[in-house]
């Protein structure tokens, strides 16, 4: 999944918020996906942390909570590792989709800089 971060200028913030909202809408409305058993707890916790950051950002009209930027920065390496782990097997295709989306949302929110 390649994300396109809008260039600086008028409308950038609104475009990023819209893209995050779209990604969030398709995030995962159902049960947590199948992931490797040994990593399930860590991935669920990562998903939970990201959900809090993204929901707050969207509920505040594109303004992250006071600690969320730090949480998102801390989660980036873990999200990248999750995508790499889940991409190793077609069995975890849904999990890969979800964690790619979480990674994209984190990058977009961090790029927003509001």
N, C-alpha and C positions, 0 to 999 in steps of 0.2 A: 504494500500500500504506500503510495507516494502522496504526500500532502503538499499542497501548494500554499505557502504562507503569503498572503497579500503584501504587496510592497507598501512602504510607509506612505502616508498621505491620507486625505480625507476619505472617510468610509472604511478605513482598514479595521478599526475596532469593531464596527458593526458587522463587517464581513467575517471576521474571526468568530465573533459570538454566534453568528448564524451557522457557520460550519461546525462549531462545537455542538450546538443544539441539534443539528442534523445527525452528527455522529452519535450523540447521546441517545437520540430517539431510536436508533437501530442497535444500540449497545448490546443488550441481551435481556429481553423481556421474560425469558423462561428460567429454568433451573441453571445452576452453575454448570459449565460444560465439562466434558470428560477431559481430564488432564492426567499426567503421570501421578500415580498414587503417592509416591514419595514427595512430590512437590505440591500436592493439593492444598495443604494448609497455608503454605507461603503464598501461593497464587491467589487463594481466596482472600487472604489478608491484604495483598496488594490491590486486588479488585475493590475491596471495601474502602481502603484508603483513597484510591482514585475516585470512587463514587462520591465520597464526601467532598472532595475538592471540586469536582466537576459540577455537582448539584449546587454547591454554594456559589460558584462562579456564575452559573446560569440564573439562579434565583436572585442574585444581586445585580442582574443586568450586565454581566461581564466584568464584575469586580471580584477578584478572589478574596477569600477570608485572610485574616492577618498572618496566619502561619502557612497558608496553602502554597505559596510560591516556593518556600523552602521544602515542603513535603513533595511537591511536584519535581523539584530538582533532585531530591534524594531518590525518588522513584524511577527516574529515567534509566539508570543502569539496570535496575531490576526489571523494568519493562522490556528493555532491549534483550536481556538474558531470557526472559519468558518467551519472547517472540522467537529467539534462536532455538530454545528448547522445544517449543511446540511445532516448529517448522520441520523437525526431524522425522515426523511421522504423519501420514495422512489420517491416522486414527484421531488426531487432535485438531482437525481442521477447524471446527467451531471455536475451540479455545484460541487457536491462532488468530482467527478473525476478530475475536473479542479483544485480545491483548494488542493486536495491531491498532485497533480502534482506540484503545486506552492510550497507547503510545502517541498516536496522532493527536488526540485531545490534549495530552500533556504538553506536547511541542507547541501546539497552537496557543494554549493559554500562556505559556512562558513567553512566546513571541509577542503576545498582545502587549505586555508591559504596562498595563494600566494599573 
